[in-house]
Amino acid sequence: MKKHIYVVLLLSAVFAMSGCKKTSIPSEVKMDKEVLLDKIKGGWAGQMIGCTYGGPTEFKWPGMYIQDYTPIEWPDGLCKWYYEHAPALYDDIFMDLTFVKVIDRLGIEAPADSFAVAFAKEDYGLAHANAAARALIRGGMMPPATGFWKNNPHADDIDYQIECDYAGLMNPGMPNNASEISDKIGHIMNYGDGWYGGVYIGAMYTLAFCTDDIEYVVTEALKAIPAESKYYRCISDVIKWCKENPDNWHRTWNLVQENYAEDIGCPDGVFVPFDIDATINSAYVVMGLLYGKGDFYKTMDIATRCGSDSDCNPASACGVLGTILGYKKIPEKWMKNLHEVEADHLAYVNMSMNEAYEMSYKHALMMIERSGGQIKDKKVVIKTQQPQAVRLEQGFEGLYPVASLNHHSHSLKAAPCKAEFAGTGIVTRYRVVKKGKDYEPRIAVTVDGQQVKEVVVPSDYRLRSSELYMNYDLKKGDHVVEYKWTNPVDDVDVIVTTSIVYSDGPSKNNP
């Protein structure tokens, strides 16, 4: 008997030292329909609450975390206030619901073009990868080209990461289904690491239906990402650093900054402490989940205090945790503000949270049955899936930012603007002053004396991207890019602001 106990203890010690986990999800999971709905509602509710909590801090702490002594308030009526005064905060939600409505109308087999057109027709304001993709779609390009990094300089940005929740919530226990949907829709606006952000968060949602082991969810979902990618390396490192520093998230945050806070794609984040890159923001989501240890407030607060996109990151972390906990177990302190708006339609999409709950539940039942599961009177039987890695794709390879050209708010009304530089690529940013309602400026772009395109600028600011021109495929050497306004009018001006210059290696000006 003593020998038997000794063997058991020895095996337990070896098991613990090896880092193996006891948690695993069986190939078949039975669940009450009531529980399934409760978890779906918990996912949506967690996302909404996290987004609201982090809203006041969004991008106000670039390149740093929010100090523990800095108060983050949760006043009564906060969700209601955002609904009425700043509804654009909830782009996390209404972008999801744009795609959910297409699925409901056309089915899961709807082509990517259907989702792209629905997204491009909406009149909500967008930024970064979404804005660039919508401008490309309205110009005649379709996905996946609209998300490809050579067409969209924001391809690595966070956009699809904050919009993938629907894919996970409609695929309980089925991460590969979620990845398949994300392949089609996520490439509308993202590519590579930007797309992986949505694949990974979506996979975490799917696993959150089947276990309350947060470490397992975070680690197992990473199997959906190719191990050769930078995104995989970052999240794998974060998981390791959280274990090495179990009581010090600030230390892990600093390690993330030291190793991964380098954005070379998004023109807003090159040469400045601004990071909307999906990789590093996913790291903050994971930190919230692991250091939060199942506590809703702690999870939300840490994900927020990591800074950068500090409304979207707690939205994702609390969405995953809300799915684990279920709607009924989210503390009432956080639910009170949500209850005030659940029946109200979100701006732009003509759908309430209550309707979103029911629609995702309907889609989950559809996907369970479609994937070999069963729908019974009060239960569902889910045929679960082991996460499989999606294909490897990496953007911006071989590109090095070497200079930022300040055009000093050059007015194209006054004269054409010339960008003279040495390198292999350029991305130029601009803005339009006093837009005309029925007028679209036309900008001729000339590269080394040859006109290469004419940019038609949408008159509506919500429908144009921030980039006037981009080209990563120039022959290495000296170049002159000129922008000339061909149809100027008196009450409008087109202002060229900055250009990011790229080459195939670091700047020679560096000491």
Buried (B, 14 or more C-beta within 10 A) or exposed (E): EEEEEEEEEEEEEEEEEEEEEEBEBEEEBEBEBEBBBBBBBBBBBBBBBBBBBBBBBBBEBEEEBBEEEEEBEBEEEBBBBBBEEEBEBBBBBBBBBBBBBBBBEEEBEBEBEBBBBBBBEBEBBBBBBBBBBBBBBBEEBBBBBBBBBBBBBBBBBBBBBBBBBBBBBBBBBBBBBBBBBBBBBBBBBBBBBBBBBBBBBBBBBBBBBBBEBBBBBBBBBBBBBBEEBBBBBBBBBBBEBBEEBEEEBBEBBBBBBEBBBBBBBBBBBBEEBBBBBBBBBBBBBBBBBBBBEEEBBBBBBBBBBBBBBBBBBBBBBBBBBBBBBBBEEBEEEBBBBBEBBBEBEBBBBEBBBBBBBBBBBBBBBBBBBEBEBEEEEEBBBBBBBEBEBBEEBBBBEEBBBBBEBEBEEBBBBEEBBBBEBBBBBBBBBBBBEEBEEEEBBBBBBBBEEEEEEEBBBBBEEEBBBBBBBBBBEBEEEEBEBBBBBEEBEEEBBBBBBBBBBBBEEEEEEEE
